[in-house]
Amino acid sequence: MSLEANKAAVKRYFAEALDGGRAEVLDEIMVPGCVAHFPGRDAPANRGAAARGSASSFVTTLHHLVAEEDLVVAHLTHVVTYKPGVVNDTRIGSVDVSEKTITWDAMAIFRFEGGMIAEEWVSRDELGQLLQAGAVTPVVRV
């Protein structure tokens, strides 16, 4: 596949699967067994689209897409408003995000095989998410 086709698949991942909540799109753009690597854990790549169900609003802004060889790198911002009664499990415990809007920046790298996403690496502002959720309190020193 071409670099432009790979970039188009990444755009579909965010616009249709995550923002649109259409998990079936993943079958069209990802190889079976595709794995997403997040800080501290690996997960099936479709986990993000499944988690979309806990959000009343999920909006991604793609700032940059850079493609080279079999990789596409995305610089993005997510803005998510969670439905009532939602508790997210994080690596530091359970956090009530019910009806909260959380914004974070992320970098994601997608590796392609045969024109489909085979692997994803994500680096995101997890501390910012936890601060907005109220799971941690900033220390202010004067």
DAMOJO-V182487 format. One record per residue. N is the residue number from 1. RES is the residue in three letters. SS is DSSP state (A for helix, B for strand, O for the rest). PHI is phi in whole degrees, 0 to 359 (none if undefined). BURIAL is # if it has 24 or more other ideal C-beta (glycine too) atoms within 12 Angstrom, else .. Layout:
n & res & ss & phi & burial
N & RES & SS & PHI & BURIAL
N & RES & SS & PHI & BURIAL
This chain:
n & res & ss & phi & burial
1 & MET & O & none & .
2 & SER & O & 277 & .
3 & LEU & A & 299 & .
4 & GLU & A & 294 & .
5 & ALA & A & 293 & .
6 & ASN & A & 296 & #
7 & LYS & A & 297 & #
8 & ALA & A & 296 & #
9 & ALA & A & 295 & #
10 & VAL & A & 294 & #
11 & LYS & A & 299 & #
12 & ARG & A & 296 & #
13 & TYR & A & 304 & #
14 & PHE & A & 284 & #
15 & ALA & A & 290 & #
16 & GLU & A & 267 & #
17 & ALA & A & 282 & #
18 & LEU & A & 281 & #
19 & ASP & A & 294 & #
20 & GLY & O & 274 & .
21 & GLY & O & 69 & #
22 & ARG & O & 258 & .
23 & ALA & O & 300 & #
24 & GLU & O & 297 & .
25 & VAL & A & 297 & #
26 & LEU & A & 300 & #
27 & ASP & A & 296 & .
28 & GLU & A & 274 & .
29 & ILE & A & 241 & #
30 & MET & B & 237 & #
31 & VAL & B & 288 & #
32 & PRO & B & 301 & .
33 & GLY & B & 82 & .
34 & CYS & B & 304 & #
35 & VAL & B & 241 & .
36 & ALA & B & 255 & #
37 & HIS & B & 258 & .
38 & PHE & B & 249 & #
39 & PRO & O & 307 & .
40 & GLY & O & 85 & .
41 & ARG & B & 197 & .
42 & ASP & B & 245 & .
43 & ALA & B & 211 & .
44 & PRO & B & 304 & .
45 & ALA & O & 297 & #
46 & ASN & O & 279 & #
47 & ARG & A & 303 & #
48 & GLY & A & 298 & #
49 & ALA & A & 292 & #
50 & ALA & A & 294 & .
51 & ALA & A & 292 & #
52 & ARG & A & 304 & #
53 & GLY & A & 296 & .
54 & SER & A & 275 & #
55 & ALA & B & 249 & #
56 & SER & B & 277 & .
57 & SER & B & 212 & .
58 & PHE & B & 221 & #
59 & VAL & B & 233 & #
60 & THR & B & 247 & #
61 & THR & B & 249 & .
62 & LEU & B & 270 & #
63 & HIS & B & 272 & .
64 & HIS & B & 216 & .
65 & LEU & B & 230 & #
66 & VAL & B & 236 & .
67 & ALA & B & 238 & #
68 & GLU & B & 205 & .
69 & GLU & O & 51 & .
70 & ASP & O & 257 & .
71 & LEU & B & 239 & #
72 & VAL & B & 231 & #
73 & VAL & B & 250 & #
74 & ALA & B & 241 & #
75 & HIS & B & 255 & .
76 & LEU & B & 212 & #
77 & THR & B & 230 & #
78 & HIS & B & 254 & #
79 & VAL & B & 233 & #
80 & VAL & B & 236 & #
81 & THR & B & 250 & .
82 & TYR & B & 271 & #
83 & LYS & O & 288 & .
84 & PRO & O & 299 & .
85 & GLY & O & 80 & .
86 & VAL & O & 267 & #
87 & VAL & B & 239 & .
88 & ASN & B & 266 & #
89 & ASP & B & 271 & .
90 & THR & B & 243 & .
91 & ARG & O & 289 & .
92 & ILE & O & 248 & .
93 & GLY & B & 131 & .
94 & SER & B & 267 & .
95 & VAL & B & 233 & #
96 & ASP & B & 284 & .
97 & VAL & O & 246 & #
98 & SER & O & 310 & .
99 & GLU & O & 62 & .
100 & LYS & O & 263 & #
101 & THR & B & 254 & .
102 & ILE & B & 240 & #
103 & THR & B & 240 & #
104 & TRP & B & 210 & #
105 & ASP & B & 265 & #
106 & ALA & B & 208 & #
107 & MET & B & 238 & #
108 & ALA & B & 230 & #
109 & ILE & B & 246 & #
110 & PHE & B & 247 & #
111 & ARG & B & 253 & #
112 & PHE & B & 252 & #
113 & GLU & B & 227 & .
114 & GLY & O & 57 & .
115 & GLY & O & 82 & .
116 & MET & B & 234 & #
117 & ILE & B & 290 & #
118 & ALA & B & 252 & #
119 & GLU & B & 199 & #
120 & GLU & B & 222 & #
121 & TRP & B & 242 & #
122 & VAL & B & 234 & #
123 & SER & B & 236 & .
124 & ARG & B & 224 & #
125 & ASP & O & 280 & .
126 & GLU & A & 290 & #
127 & LEU & A & 297 & .
128 & GLY & A & 299 & .
129 & GLN & A & 298 & #
130 & LEU & A & 295 & #
131 & LEU & A & 298 & .
132 & GLN & A & 293 & #
133 & ALA & A & 284 & #
134 & GLY & O & 85 & .
135 & ALA & O & 281 & #
136 & VAL & O & 227 & .
137 & THR & O & 246 & .
138 & PRO & O & 292 & .
139 & VAL & O & 264 & .
140 & VAL & O & 250 & .
141 & ARG & O & 248 & .
142 & VAL & O & 242 & .
